[in-house]
Amino acid sequence: DRALADTHAETQRMARMVTQLLIMARTGTSASAANTPLLIGEIVADLCRKWTHRNGRPELRCRLENLEEAVVHGNEDHLRQLFFILLDNAFKFTPDGGTVDVNGAVLGDVVEISVNDTGSGIASEDLPHIFDRSYKAKKSRNPEGMGLGLSIARHIAEQHGGRVHVKSETGKGSNFSVILPLMQVTLPLSLHSAS
């Protein structure tokens, strides 16, 4: 039984790695062909709803201000993966009783979505390297990770003309902010996120 459990765990680990590598490959120069106008607030709100049902602890709080008509030109699957990675990391490193806050707001011609946690934080010596492919912090509590997640997140943001910023302090949590350019469009009332 133990051997089967170990094999199953290893298979899952390899599947996650392959999926992450495929995402990295697919968000290359051809990715823009699949881009469509998307209501970014709906995407993030949907992820928050699904995450709340799956993960009761730490507490997840979402505050999305005036994003009803915030439209970005992008690939929905890739943007969902970007925010999934940030939420997944926040929950991995935040203990029960802590909080994860997702905040969103329009700032001029861009939209900013931030994921803040009250977790273990990132050491100052690790901060310059966390977006490097396959880099893992020495004190990471996730030994099964491949170190690809944040590299993929940054790559997706850049493919959408955006960027990812991080602020963190050991023992005080982390703040990841995604900045994406907005499309200048007039929305019909019936427009919803493209699938």
HURARA-V121025 format. One record per helix or strand of 3 or more residues. SS is the DSSP state (H for helix, E for strand). FROM is the first residue (numbers start at 1). TO is the last residue. If there is no record, write none. Layout:
BEGIN
SS;FROM;TO  SS;FROM;TO
END
This chain:
BEGIN
H;2;26  H;29;34  E;36;39  H;40;54  E;59;65  E;71;74  H;76;92  E;99;107  E;110;117  H;124;127  H;149;159  E;163;169  E;173;181
END
